[in-house]
């Protein structure tokens, strides 16, 4: 029985990619375990893919971090059939006691 366990990590100024895998090629039994993580700091997005003989998960996420809007999105697909998602959003408006808009930094 031959066992392969490659690990790959690639980094640049804006992105990171990590891939870890375990497999026994040529085997009659599926033993592939693979995880890939992609992080894009410039676009503020991430992607995670996990594959096992039992389950497959694909997840995507993104962030918005602006002065007047904070937002996070995450979606995940399980076994290519069931999708889950969550989002959170906060809009920021600064006002004084008279209700006048102010410039604010958060």
C-alpha positions, 0 to 999 in steps of 0.5 A, spaced: 500 500 500 502 506 497 500 512 501 501 520 499 500 526 503 502 532 500 502 539 503 502 545 499 502 552 501 502 558 497 503 565 499 503 572 496 502 579 498 494 578 497 492 571 497 494 565 501 492 558 499 493 552 503 492 544 501 493 538 505 491 531 502 492 524 504 490 518 499 492 511 497 492 511 490 490 505 486 487 502 492 480 499 491 478 503 498 476 511 497 481 514 502 482 521 499 482 526 505 483 533 502 482 540 505 483 546 501 483 553 504 484 560 500 484 567 503 484 573 499 486 579 503 485 584 498 478 582 496 476 580 503 474 573 501 475 566 503 474 559 500 474 552 504 473 545 500 473 539 504 473 532 501 472 526 505 470 519 503 464 520 507 462 528 506 464 533 502 463 541 504 464 547 500 464 554 504 465 561 501 465 567 506 466 575 505 467 581 509 465 588 507 469 593 512 467 600 510 466 606 515 458 606 514 457 598 513 460 592 516 458 586 513 459 578 513 457 573 509 458 565 509 455 560 505 456 552 505 454 546 501 454 539 504 455 534 499 453 538 493 445 538 496 444 542 502 446 549 502 446 553 509 448 561 509 448 566 514 449 574 513 450 579 518 450 587 516 451 593 520 450 600 518 453 606 521 450 613 522 453 618 527 448 623 529 448 628 535 443 630 540 439 634 535 439 628 530 444 632 525 449 627 521 456 627 523 462 624 520 464 618 525 470 613 524 469 606 527 
